[in-house]
Amino acid sequence: MSEDKPRMPMSLAFITLIWLVTGMYAVYSNYNAISFDVSMFSMLSSSIVPAWYRIGVPAELFLSTMFLLLGVFQLAVVPGFLLGKSYAYIAGLVLPVVATAVNIVAVGLYVTMPEGFKVGSDLILSLFALVVNLSLAVLSWVYLSKEEVKDYLSG
């Protein structure tokens, strides 16, 4: 006789909802950022474009691509949380840490922008995303460390 799967803990339902919303936002916002950065490539060869942009735009494109992929992976973990899959436990611990690390690099990119460039909104959004990613990492680690969640995601 097979053992019944434990019920999904309420705390995991909370984390799953947060992962769904933030994953959807990451995919949407970074798709738009990638589209904008790609449209900027044709202008980068112009002599009137400041040198920083020749490095900054490709770097931002790379970071936006990383965030888009992390958002896709995050959305792929949501069914694992719902179905109690062990891969979701591991991904739930790793993905927020990776996203936070990539976000720190993004903040560093915007901080290096020369004075006088329109950096305010990019830096503010990047700092906000860093706070969100840190919060998601802490929440994920706290909730995934609970014994009932570990039991549910062990199979």
C-alpha positions as a printed Julia matrix, in Angstrom:
155×3 Matrix{Float64}:
  0.0    0.0     0.0
  1.38   3.45   -0.93
  1.71   6.25    1.55
 -0.52   9.29    0.93
  1.15  12.55   -0.04
  0.89  15.18    2.72
 -1.36  18.19    2.08
  0.25  21.31    0.7
  1.18  23.56    3.64
 -0.47  26.98    3.7
  2.93  28.67    3.93
  3.95  27.02    0.65
  0.73  28.23   -0.98
  1.74  31.76    0.05
  5.25  31.34   -1.42
  3.81  29.81   -4.6
  1.58  32.82   -5.16
  4.48  35.22   -4.62
  6.65  33.2    -7.02
  3.9   33.25   -9.65
  3.38  37.03   -9.47
  7.06  37.98   -9.33
  7.95  35.47  -12.06
  5.29  36.89  -14.38
  6.5   40.42  -13.68
 10.14  39.43  -14.32
  9.26  37.9   -17.7
  7.09  40.84  -18.76
  9.37  43.67  -17.65
 12.58  42.09  -18.91
 11.06  41.21  -22.27
 10.29  44.92  -22.65
 13.8   45.89  -21.51
 15.35  43.46  -24.01
 13.2   44.89  -26.82
 14.32  48.42  -25.95
 18.0   47.48  -25.69
 17.93  45.66  -29.04
 16.38  48.75  -30.65
 19.3   50.82  -29.28
 22.02  48.73  -30.99
 21.77  50.55  -34.32
 22.55  53.86  -32.61
 25.6   52.64  -30.69
 27.96  53.12  -33.64
 27.18  56.83  -33.82
 29.96  59.16  -32.69
 27.5   61.24  -30.66
 26.64  58.3   -28.39
 28.7   58.45  -25.17
 31.22  55.64  -24.75
 29.5   54.28  -21.63
 26.44  53.31  -23.68
 28.59  51.15  -25.97
 29.3   49.0   -22.92
 26.2   49.75  -20.85
 23.54  48.79  -23.41
 25.01  45.33  -24.18
 25.57  44.78  -20.45
 21.98  45.75  -19.69
 20.8   43.46  -22.5
 22.74  40.57  -20.97
 21.37  41.29  -17.48
 17.8   41.63  -18.77
 18.19  38.3   -20.57
 19.41  36.72  -17.33
 16.42  38.14  -15.42
 14.02  36.96  -18.13
 15.44  33.43  -17.92
 15.29  33.5   -14.13
 11.64  34.58  -14.4
 10.9   31.67  -16.74
 12.65  29.25  -14.37
 10.73  30.76  -11.47
  7.44  30.16  -13.29
  8.55  26.59  -14.03
  8.99  25.99  -10.28
  5.39  27.01   -9.46
  3.88  23.66  -10.63
  6.6   21.88   -8.65
  5.52  23.71   -5.51
  1.88  22.84   -6.2
  2.59  19.17   -6.91
  5.17  18.67   -4.16
  8.16  17.96   -6.39
 11.65  17.76   -4.95
 13.17  19.86   -7.76
 11.02  22.75   -6.54
 12.67  22.63   -3.12
 16.17  22.92   -4.58
 15.17  25.56   -7.14
 13.27  27.46   -4.45
 16.49  27.84   -2.5
 18.85  28.5    -5.42
 16.94  30.79   -7.81
 16.35  33.69   -5.39
 20.05  33.72   -4.47
 21.09  33.75   -8.15
 18.56  36.5    -8.91
 19.88  38.58   -6.02
 23.47  38.17   -7.27
 22.5   39.22  -10.81
 20.56  42.14   -9.35
 23.62  43.33   -7.42
 25.54  43.36  -10.73
 22.71  45.41  -12.3
 22.84  47.95   -9.48
 26.61  48.14  -10.0
 26.07  48.82  -13.71
 23.76  51.76  -13.04
 26.0   53.14  -10.31
 28.91  53.29  -12.79
 26.91  55.41  -15.21
 28.65  58.77  -15.64
 27.07  61.77  -13.97
 24.61  63.62  -16.14
 23.15  60.51  -17.74
 19.53  59.74  -17.06
 20.23  57.08  -14.46
 17.74  57.88  -11.73
 14.84  55.68  -12.8
 17.04  52.73  -13.82
 18.93  52.83  -10.54
 15.76  53.22   -8.47
 14.06  50.31  -10.28
 17.18  48.2    -9.9
 17.4   48.97   -6.17
 13.69  48.16   -5.8
 14.22  44.86   -7.64
 17.15  44.12   -5.32
 14.92  44.62   -2.28
 12.24  42.39   -3.84
 14.8   39.68   -4.69
 16.33  39.8    -1.21
 12.87  39.59    0.33
 11.94  36.67   -1.91
 15.19  34.91   -0.99
 14.61  35.37    2.73
 10.93  34.36    2.51
 11.76  31.33    0.4
 14.53  30.18    2.72
 12.39  30.7     5.84
  9.3   28.95    4.49
 11.16  26.17    2.67
 13.05  25.41    5.89
  9.83  24.5     7.69
  9.57  20.79    8.36
  6.06  20.41    6.88
  7.24  22.09    3.64
 10.32  19.88    3.42
  8.13  16.82    3.91
  5.7   17.94    1.22
  8.48  18.66   -1.29
 10.46  15.51   -0.58
  8.74  13.4    -3.19
